[in-house]
Amino acid sequence: MLTMDLMDIDKVLNDLENAEIENEQSTRPKLEIGKTKPFWVPDNETTICMRCELKSKLEYTQSSNEHRVCGNCWNFLKPSLNEEKKISPNPNNPMEYCSTLSPYQQVEIENNAKTQMEVMVPVSVLKKQHNIESQKNFKKKVTFSDGISPGKQSNFLFKIPQICSYNCSLDYDIISVDNDINLIKRLQEEHLRFFINKNFFVKAKIVKLACCVNETILNLSTEGLHDVGQDEITILLKFDIAECKIPVEIFQHFTEIYENALAGSFIPELGYSLANQSPFLGSSEHGGFLYIRQSFQCIQDIIVPEAPFLIGILIHKQEIPWAKIFPLRLTLRLGAEYRYYPCPHVSIRERPTKLLFSLNHIKGLVIHMEDRKTSVLIPKNRYDSIMKALCDSTDNILSLGGDFSSAADGHLVCIQNLRSDTDELLNYSTQAINIQGQPRKITGANFIVFNGALKSSAGFSAKCCIVEDGLMVQISAEKLLELRKSLENKMDFEIFCGTTNSEEIQKEIVNINWVQDDCKFNIGVVSPIDGMKFDGIPSIRINKINFQKLSLTNQSVTIRCTEVFILSQNSDEVLRIEEINILDLTDKIAVSTISALQNFLDLLLAKGCLKIGLRTSLSKDLVSYEAGSKVKFPPLYMNSLDNELVPVLHKEANNIQGTLVIELIFKIIKL
């Protein structure tokens, strides 16, 4: 009897246990409502009506919403659904609004609070009448995306960037710093790398330039602009230790330059960048920077970035038109003001404006003035620019703007009179500056104008005079026509200036000569394969559109093609290659190279191979290539390149006349 009782007890316990499990399973879906994603039944498994459970075609409304019921059931349910839409939610029914408790239960939970809890019934989005008064008293606040409110200015939106503490060549820690006197002391003792983003840094140091200008400067140099196709930039800003802070606006300006370069907008030599905030660097008169190459400027004790790089000179807002139209005049005017040839490389804040305010600029053209002789030297590779100047000129006037000449030891300077106590206010005058302590043998000029309005009755074969910081040559209309034809035919031309009765030996001569190609670019750039110098070798930067095609990104690393150098062409005849053809060839080679190296990006990054070169020689008879980063690639990478690259090179070599040697530059960037 006792045994039967124990068995009964076990049975009862098992029944109770099963009942609890079933109860838990039945309540679980309610507890998980809103927490788990509902399961969506595929269309191919919904052939049965959910109402009558008969196989039938599903019914769809005009808005293409699927109801999962057959046509007969839908006709039966549709009127009731339309009636439900007309009825407002019932606050006493928790199923019709957002709360899971009725209003009475909510009041009880609040223990008879002074104000009854509002029921979360869905309401119209239209404004209610009782809210009008409160809306009148409400003051709207508008803030732009850059954080500045209308009518207000903020100099503290862009905080001082963090600095990098390097553990090894590729690993660093990010440390926050305060813009105070302690940071100034650190910059006087060491140079710091400020972190802008993972691939862009700014190196800074406070330097005393005792060798040349005898000024204390804040030396700022970028690191990472080459990765987006822009020349690196260094800015030497005159700095007073008593300021106790460094201007943070300059870091924001560097960021804008990086973003513009990433979008395909680059700054060339004698280009400019405008400040997008005011005041900028402590003054509302500062307008941006004008960029030059280093020529005779002293760079001792200065941190300069990897070549090629530009030096930024601070300019005023009133000088911006000159930076756009005639930047060489502005740079030389600054050189005359501060007695530094050809122009100072230190940016001086709150200096007075030097020029207040078209000419066809021919890159590489220089004008040399010597004793009774003037030479206009035109590079042969600037023929297209000369033809454009001829098309833009009038029948009687031909003007050509030149570049700064390193062969000249002096230069004409245009100075505008800004003194209001004289009768010559805003008039221009001419001066000459030269290297201190050296005799002036060759004097450079900024431009030359050929005026074809000289009459034969004047008694002169031609006249030459200095106008501002350039030359004016007056000749007859027939002589100007001859000059145009000689320029079109790429021939030299001579003009004898003086009276018609004087002998030629007594006349001043103006020579227009075609000279060797302009090669004053890519100075200091070397190949990452074997250190080959790229001085004077033309290159094409890859813009934003090709960035997207010629790049590949994995989880942590990006590789992209940034530039292509045209190393050599056919030695027997000039092989003129259009830029679009070079870019088309670059696209195909770069895509194959990236495909071959995509599996080795992490390994290349770990070895510090951040800049990769691929040099290829293409002709119908011979195809070859080599690749490397600091040293030539080992067989591990070359085997992968052989599989991807060799078929493409052989195919493209059939379309090339002569021999073409190009080198593609790739950059590996951490994400």
C-alpha positions in Angstrom: 0.0 0.0 0.0 2.9 2.3 0.8 4.5 1.6 -2.5 1.3 2.6 -4.4 1.2 5.9 -2.5 4.8 6.7 -3.5 4.0 5.9 -7.1 1.0 8.2 -7.0 3.1 11.0 -5.5 5.7 10.7 -8.2 3.0 10.8 -10.9 1.5 13.9 -9.4 4.9 15.6 -9.2 5.6 14.7 -12.9 2.2 16.1 -13.9 2.9 19.3 -12.0 6.3 19.6 -13.6 4.9 19.2 -17.1 2.2 21.7 -16.4 4.8 24.3 -15.4 6.8 23.7 -18.5 3.8 24.1 -20.7 2.8 27.2 -18.8 6.3 28.6 -19.3 6.2 27.9 -23.0 2.8 29.5 -23.5 3.8 32.7 -21.7 7.3 33.0 -23.3 6.1 34.5 -26.6 4.3 37.2 -24.6 7.4 38.1 -22.7 9.6 38.2 -25.8 7.3 40.5 -27.8 9.3 43.4 -29.1 12.6 41.7 -28.2 13.0 39.1 -30.9 12.6 39.6 -34.7 9.4 37.8 -36.0 9.9 35.0 -38.5 8.8 35.9 -42.0 7.2 33.1 -43.9 8.4 33.0 -47.5 5.9 33.5 -50.3 6.4 30.1 -51.8 5.3 28.5 -48.5 2.0 30.5 -48.1 -0.3 28.7 -50.6 -2.9 28.1 -47.8 -5.3 30.7 -46.7 -4.8 31.7 -43.1 -8.5 32.1 -42.6 -10.2 29.1 -44.2 -7.0 26.9 -44.6 -7.9 26.2 -48.2 -5.4 26.3 -51.0 -6.1 29.4 -53.1 -4.4 32.3 -54.7 -3.5 35.0 -52.2 -5.2 38.4 -52.5 -3.3 41.7 -52.9 -4.6 45.2 -52.4 -3.9 48.1 -54.8 -0.9 49.1 -52.7 0.7 45.7 -53.2 0.4 44.7 -49.6 0.0 40.9 -49.1 -2.9 39.8 -46.8 -2.3 36.0 -46.8 -6.0 35.2 -47.3 -8.0 34.0 -50.3 -10.3 36.2 -52.3 -13.5 35.0 -50.6 -12.2 35.6 -47.1 -10.8 39.0 -48.1 -14.2 40.2 -49.4 -15.7 39.1 -46.1 -13.1 40.8 -43.9 -12.7 44.0 -45.9 -15.8 45.8 -44.7 -15.0 45.2 -41.0 -11.4 46.4 -41.5 -12.7 49.6 -43.0 -15.0 50.2 -40.0 -12.2 49.7 -37.6 -10.1 52.4 -39.3 -12.9 54.9 -38.5 -12.9 54.2 -34.7 -10.4 56.0 -32.5 -8.2 54.0 -30.1 -9.9 53.1 -26.8 -7.8 54.3 -23.9 -9.3 51.5 -21.7 -8.1 48.8 -24.1 -4.3 48.3 -23.7 -4.2 46.5 -27.1 -5.1 49.7 -28.9 -2.3 51.9 -27.7 1.3 51.7 -26.7 1.0 51.0 -23.0 0.5 47.4 -21.7 -1.5 48.6 -18.7 -4.9 50.2 -18.5 -5.2 53.8 -17.1 -6.7 52.5 -13.9 -3.8 50.2 -13.2 -1.4 53.0 -14.1 -3.0 55.3 -11.5 -2.8 52.6 -8.9 0.9 52.0 -9.6 1.6 55.7 -9.1 0.0 55.5 -5.7 -2.5 58.3 -6.3 0.0 60.8 -7.6 -1.1 64.5 -7.9 -1.1 64.4 -11.7 -2.5 61.4 -13.5 -0.2 59.6 -15.9 -0.9 60.5 -19.5 -2.1 57.7 -21.7 0.2 57.2 -24.8 -2.6 57.2 -27.3 -1.5 57.9 -30.9 -2.4 61.5 -31.8 -2.4 63.6 -34.9 0.8 65.3 -36.0 -1.2 68.5 -36.4 -0.6 71.3 -33.9 -3.2 71.6 -31.1 -4.7 74.9 -30.0 -3.6 74.7 -26.4 0.1 74.5 -27.5 0.0 77.8 -29.4 0.9 80.0 -26.4 3.8 77.8 -25.4 5.1 77.8 -28.9 5.1 81.5 -29.0 7.3 81.6 -25.9 9.6 79.0 -27.3 12.8 80.4 -28.8 14.3 78.4 -31.6 18.0 77.7 -31.6 19.8 77.1 -35.0 23.3 75.7 -35.2 25.1 75.1 -38.4 26.9 71.8 -39.1 30.2 73.3 -38.2 29.0 74.2 -34.8 28.6 78.0 -35.3 25.3 79.7 -34.5 24.1 82.5 -36.8 25.6 85.8 -36.0 28.3 84.3 -33.8 31.9 83.3 -34.3 33.8 80.6 -32.5 37.5 80.1 -32.5 37.4 77.1 -30.2 35.4 74.6 -32.3 38.6 73.0 -33.6 40.5 72.0 -30.5 44.2 71.3 -30.4 44.8 67.9 -32.0 46.2 65.0 -30.1 49.9 64.1 -30.5 51.5 60.8 -31.5 54.0 59.1 -29.2 55.7 56.5 -31.5 56.8 53.2 -30.1 58.2 52.0 -33.4 58.1 53.0 -37.0 54.4 52.1 -37.4 53.0 51.8 -33.9 52.1 54.9 -31.9 49.9 56.0 -29.0 47.5 59.0 -29.1 48.0 61.4 -26.3 45.7 64.4 -25.5 47.5 67.7 -24.7 46.4 71.1 -23.5 47.1 74.2 -25.5 49.0 76.0 -22.8 52.5 77.1 -21.8 53.6 73.6 -21.2 52.9 72.7 -24.8 54.9 75.7 -25.9 57.9 74.6 -23.8 57.7 71.1 -25.3 57.7 72.5 -28.8 60.8 74.5 -28.0 62.7 71.4 -27.0 61.4 68.8 -29.4 59.2 68.4 -32.5 55.8 66.8 -32.0 53.5 65.0 -34.5 49.9 66.1 -34.2 47.3 63.5 -35.2 44.7 64.8 -37.7 43.6 61.3 -38.9 45.1 57.9 -39.3 46.9 58.9 -42.5 47.6 62.6 -42.0 49.8 64.3 -39.4 51.3 67.7 -38.8 54.9 68.0 -37.4 55.5 71.1 -35.4 58.4 72.8 -33.6 59.3 76.2 -32.4 62.6 77.3 -34.1 64.8 80.3 -33.7 66.1 81.2 -37.2 69.3 83.0 -36.2 71.0 82.4 -39.6 68.8 84.5 -41.9 65.7 86.4 -40.7 66.5 86.3 -37.0 63.0 85.5 -36.0 61.3 82.9 -33.8 58.9 80.8 -35.9 56.4 78.0 -35.5 57.5 75.4 -38.0 54.5 73.3 -39.3 55.0 70.6 -41.9 52.5 68.1 -43.2 52.9 64.3 -43.5 50.4 62.4 -45.6 49.3 64.8 -48.4 51.4 62.7 -50.9 48.9 59.9 -50.2 46.1 61.9 -51.7 48.1 63.3 -54.6 49.0 66.7 -53.1 52.5 68.1 -52.5 53.4 68.3 -48.9 53.2 71.8 -47.3 55.4 73.6 -44.7 54.4 76.9 -43.1 56.8 79.0 -41.1 54.7 81.3 -38.9 56.3 84.1 -37.0 55.6 83.3 -33.3 55.8 85.2 -30.1 56.4 83.0 -27.0 54.3 85.4 -24.9 51.2 84.1 -26.8 51.2 81.0 -24.6 49.1 79.2 -27.2 49.5 77.9 -30.7 46.8 78.9 -33.3 44.5 76.0 -33.7 43.0 77.4 -36.9 46.1 76.3 -38.8 45.3 72.6 -38.1 41.8 73.1 -39.4 43.2 74.7 -42.5 45.4 71.7 -43.1 42.4 69.5 -42.7 40.5 71.4 -45.4 43.5 71.1 -47.7 43.6 67.3 -47.1 39.9 66.9 -47.8 40.1 69.1 -50.9 42.9 66.9 -52.2 40.9 63.8 -51.4 38.1 65.3 -53.6 40.6 65.9 -56.4 41.3 69.6 -55.9 45.1 70.2 -55.6 47.3 73.2 -54.9 50.1 73.8 -57.5 53.1 76.0 -57.3 52.0 79.7 -57.1 48.6 78.4 -56.1 46.6 79.5 -53.1 44.3 78.3 -50.4 41.6 80.5 -48.8 40.7 80.7 -45.1 37.1 79.6 -44.5 36.8 81.3 -41.2 37.3 84.8 -39.8 39.2 85.8 -37.8 42.0 83.6 -39.1 45.3 83.4 -37.2 44.3 86.3 -35.0 43.1 88.8 -37.6 40.1 89.2 -39.9 42.4 90.6 -42.6 44.2 87.3 -43.2 42.8 85.6 -46.3 44.8 82.4 -46.7 48.2 81.2 -48.1 50.1 81.6 -51.3 52.4 78.6 -52.1 55.9 78.8 -53.6 58.9 76.4 -54.2 62.0 76.8 -52.2 64.7 78.5 -54.3 67.2 80.8 -52.4 65.4 80.7 -49.1 67.4 79.3 -46.2 65.9 76.0 -44.8 68.6 75.4 -42.1 67.2 74.1 -38.8 63.7 73.9 -40.5 61.7 70.7 -40.5 60.8 70.2 -44.2 58.6 67.3 -45.5 59.4 64.8 -48.1 59.9 66.3 -51.6 58.0 67.6 -53.4 56.8 70.2 -51.0 55.4 73.8 -51.1 56.0 76.7 -48.7 52.9 78.6 -47.6 53.1 82.4 -47.3 50.3 84.2 -45.4 48.5 86.7 -47.5 45.8 89.4 -46.9 42.2 89.3 -48.2 43.0 92.4 -50.4 45.9 90.5 -51.9 43.8 87.5 -52.9 43.0 88.9 -56.4 46.8 89.2 -57.1 47.3 85.6 -55.8 44.7 84.5 -58.4 45.8 86.6 -61.4 49.5 87.4 -60.9 51.0 85.5 -58.0 54.6 86.2 -59.0 54.1 89.9 -58.7 52.8 89.5 -55.2 55.7 87.2 -54.1 58.4 89.5 -55.4 56.6 92.5 -53.8 56.9 90.8 -50.4 60.6 90.1 -51.2 61.2 93.8 -51.8 59.3 94.8 -48.6 61.3 92.5 -46.3 64.6 92.7 -48.3 64.7 88.9 -48.9 65.3 87.6 -52.4 63.2 86.5 -54.1 60.6 86.5 -51.3 60.5 85.6 -47.6 59.5 82.2 -46.5 58.3 83.3 -43.0 54.7 84.3 -42.7 54.2 87.5 -40.7 50.9 88.0 -39.1 49.1 91.4 -39.0 51.5 92.9 -41.6 50.2 95.8 -43.8 48.8 95.0 -47.2 51.3 95.4 -50.1 49.1 95.3 -53.2 45.5 96.3 -53.6 43.3 95.2 -56.4 44.6 89.3 -67.5 47.7 88.1 -68.1 48.6 84.8 -69.9 51.1 83.0 -67.7 53.5 80.7 -69.5 55.0 78.2 -67.1 58.8 78.0 -67.5 59.1 81.3 -69.5 61.7 83.6 -68.1 62.7 87.2 -69.1 66.4 88.2 -68.6 67.6 91.8 -68.9 71.3 92.4 -69.5 73.3 95.3 -70.8 71.6 96.3 -74.1 70.1 92.9 -74.4 66.8 91.3 -73.3 66.1 87.6 -73.7 62.7 86.0 -73.6 63.3 82.3 -73.1 60.4 80.0 -74.0 60.5 76.2 -73.2 59.7 74.0 -76.2 57.3 72.0 -74.1 55.1 75.1 -73.5 54.1 75.5 -77.2 50.4 74.9 -76.3 50.5 77.7 -73.8 52.0 80.0 -76.3 49.3 79.1 -78.9 46.6 79.8 -76.2 48.1 83.2 -75.5 48.1 84.0 -79.2 44.4 83.1 -79.5 43.5 85.2 -76.4 45.4 88.3 -77.5 44.2 91.1 -79.7 45.5 92.2 -83.1 47.7 94.9 -81.6 48.7 93.5 -78.2 50.4 90.3 -77.2 51.3 89.8 -73.5 53.2 87.0 -71.9 53.6 86.4 -68.1 56.7 84.6 -67.0 58.1 82.6 -64.0 60.8 83.4 -61.5 64.3 82.7 -62.9 66.9 81.2 -60.7 69.5 82.3 -63.2 68.8 85.9 -62.5 70.5 87.6 -59.5 68.0 90.4 -59.4 64.4 91.2 -60.3 62.1 94.1 -61.1 59.5 94.8 -58.4 56.3 96.7 -58.7 55.5 98.9 -55.7 52.2 100.6 -55.1 52.2 103.9 -53.2 49.8 103.6 -50.3 50.7 106.9 -48.5 47.7 109.2 -48.5 49.8 112.3 -47.9 51.3 112.3 -51.4 49.8 113.1 -54.8 50.8 109.7 -56.2 48.4 107.6 -54.1 47.8 104.1 -55.5 50.3 104.8 -58.3 52.9 102.1 -59.3 56.6 102.5 -59.3 59.5 100.2 -60.2 62.4 99.0 -58.1 64.9 96.3 -58.4 66.0 93.8 -55.7 68.9 91.4 -55.8 70.8 89.0 -53.6 72.6 90.8 -50.9 76.3 91.2 -51.5 76.3 90.1 -55.1 76.5 92.3 -58.2 73.4 92.3 -60.4 74.3 91.0 -63.8 71.0 89.5 -65.0 67.7 91.1 -63.9 64.5 89.2 -64.3 61.1 90.7 -65.3 57.6 89.4 -64.6 56.0 89.9 -68.0 56.6 91.3 -71.5 54.0 93.1 -73.7 54.4 93.5 -77.4 52.4 96.6 -78.7 51.9 96.8 -82.4 50.8 100.4 -82.5 54.2 102.0 -83.4 53.9 104.3 -86.4 56.7 104.5 -89.0 56.6 108.3 -88.7 57.9 108.1 -85.1 61.4 107.5 -86.4 62.0 104.3 -84.3 62.3 100.8 -85.5 61.2 99.6 -82.1 61.1 100.9 -78.5 61.6 99.0 -75.3 60.9 100.4 -71.8 60.2 99.2 -68.3 56.6 99.2 -67.1 56.0 98.4 -63.4 57.8 95.0 -63.0 57.8 94.1 -66.7 58.7 95.3 -70.2 56.8 97.0 -72.9 58.1 96.6 -76.5 56.5 98.9 -79.1 56.8 97.6 -82.7 54.9 98.1 -85.9 51.9 96.1 -86.8 53.8 94.3 -89.6 56.5 93.4 -87.1 54.0 92.0 -84.6 52.5 89.9 -87.4 55.9 88.4 -88.1 56.4 87.7 -84.5 53.1 85.8 -84.3 54.1 83.7 -87.3 57.5 82.9 -85.8 55.9 81.8 -82.5 53.4 79.6 -84.4 56.3 77.9 -86.3 58.4 77.6 -83.1 61.2 79.8 -84.6 63.5 82.4 -82.9 62.9 86.1 -83.4 64.9 89.3 -83.0 63.8 92.9 -82.5 66.2 95.8 -82.8 65.1 98.8 -80.7 66.3 102.3 -81.5 66.1 105.0 -84.1 65.8 104.1 -87.7 69.1 106.0 -88.5 71.3 104.3 -85.8 73.5 101.4 -86.5 72.5 97.9 -85.3 75.4 97.7 -82.9 74.1 100.7 -81.0 70.6 99.3 -80.7 69.1 97.3 -77.9 68.2 93.8 -78.9 65.1 91.8 -77.8 65.6 88.1 -78.5 62.7 85.6 -78.4 64.3 82.2 -78.2 62.9 78.7 -77.9 65.0 76.8 -75.3 65.1 73.3 -73.8 62.0 71.8 -72.1 61.0 73.2 -68.8 62.1 70.5 -66.3 61.8 72.4 -63.0 59.4 70.1 -61.4 59.4 67.0 -59.2 62.7 68.3 -57.8 63.9 66.0 -55.0 61.5 63.2 -55.7 63.1 59.7 -55.9 61.8 56.3 -57.0 60.8 53.9 -54.1 62.3 51.0 -56.2 66.0 52.0 -56.5 66.2 55.7 -55.5 66.3 56.9 -59.1 65.9 60.7 -59.2 62.8 62.1 -60.8 64.0 65.7 -61.2 62.4 67.2 -64.3 60.5 64.0 -65.1 56.8 64.7 -65.9 54.1 63.1 -63.9 50.3 62.9 -63.8 48.4 62.9 -60.5 45.5 60.5 -60.1 42.3 62.5 -59.4 39.3 61.5 -57.2 37.4 59.7 -60.0 40.3 57.4 -60.7 41.0 57.0 -56.9 37.8 55.0 -56.6 38.8 52.7 -59.5 42.4 52.3 -58.7 42.1 51.4 -55.0 41.3 48.4 -53.0 40.3 48.2 -49.3 40.2 45.3 -46.9 39.3 45.5 -43.2 42.2 47.6 -42.1 44.3 48.6 -45.2 43.8 50.5 -48.4 46.1 50.4 -51.4 45.7 53.0 -54.2 47.6 54.4 -57.2 48.4 58.0 -56.7 50.7 59.1 -59.5 52.4 58.0 -62.7 55.8 59.2 -63.9 56.7 59.2 -67.6 60.3 58.3 -67.5 61.4 58.1 -71.1 60.1 58.1 -74.6 61.5 57.1 -78.0 65.0 58.6 -78.3 64.9 58.9 -82.1 61.7 60.9 -82.4 59.5 62.8 -80.0 56.7 60.6 -78.9 53.8 62.8 -77.9 51.4 61.0 -75.7 48.1 62.4 -74.7 47.3 62.5 -71.0 44.1 60.5 -71.5 46.0 57.6 -73.2 48.5 57.5 -70.3 45.7 57.4 -67.8 43.9 54.7 -69.7 47.1 52.6 -69.7 47.7 53.4 -66.0 44.2 52.2 -65.2 44.8 48.7 -66.6 48.3 48.3 -65.1 47.2 49.6 -61.7 44.2 47.3 -61.5 46.3 44.3 -62.2 49.0 45.3 -59.7 46.5 45.9 -57.0 44.9 42.5 -57.7 48.3 40.9 -57.4 49.2 42.5 -54.1 45.8 42.4 -52.3 46.6 39.3 -50.4 49.9 40.8 -49.1 48.7 44.2 -47.9 49.0 43.3 -44.2 52.4 41.9 -44.7 53.6 44.9 -46.7 52.2 47.2 -44.0 54.0 45.3 -41.2 57.3 45.7 -43.1 56.8 49.4 -43.5 56.4 49.2 -47.3 53.9 52.2 -47.5 55.1 53.5 -50.8 55.4 51.1 -53.7 56.8 51.7 -57.2 56.1 49.7 -60.4 58.3 50.6 -63.3 57.5 49.1 -66.7 59.1 49.3 -70.2 56.7 48.7 -73.1 57.5 48.2 -76.8 56.5 45.7 -79.4 59.8 43.9 -79.1 60.4 43.9 -75.4 58.2 44.0 -72.3 59.7 44.2 -68.8 58.9 45.5 -65.3 60.3 45.8 -61.8 58.7 46.6 -58.5 59.8 47.4 -55.0 59.6 49.5 -51.9 63.0 50.9 -50.7 64.4 47.7 -52.2 63.2 45.4 -55.1 60.5 43.0 -54.3 61.4 39.3 -53.3 60.1 36.4 -55.4 57.0 36.0 -53.1 55.5 39.2 -54.5 57.0 39.0 -58.0 55.4 35.6 -58.7 52.0 37.0 -57.9 52.7 40.1 -60.1 53.8 37.8 -63.0 50.5 36.0 -63.0 48.4 39.2 -63.0 50.6 41.8 -64.8 52.5 40.1 -67.6 49.4 39.3 -69.8 48.2 42.9 -69.5 51.6 44.3 -70.4 51.9 42.2 -73.5 48.5 43.1 -74.7 49.0 46.9 -74.2 52.5 46.8 -75.8 51.0 46.0 -79.2 49.3 49.4 -79.2 52.4 51.5 -78.5 54.7 52.9 -81.2 58.3 53.1 -80.0 59.3 52.6 -76.4 57.5 53.9 -73.4 58.8 53.6 -69.8 56.5 54.7 -67.0 56.5 54.2 -63.2 53.4 53.9 -61.1 53.3 55.0 -57.5 51.1 53.1 -55.0 50.4 54.1 -51.4 49.3 51.8 -48.6 47.1 53.6 -46.1 45.9 52.3 -42.7 42.2 52.6 -42.0 
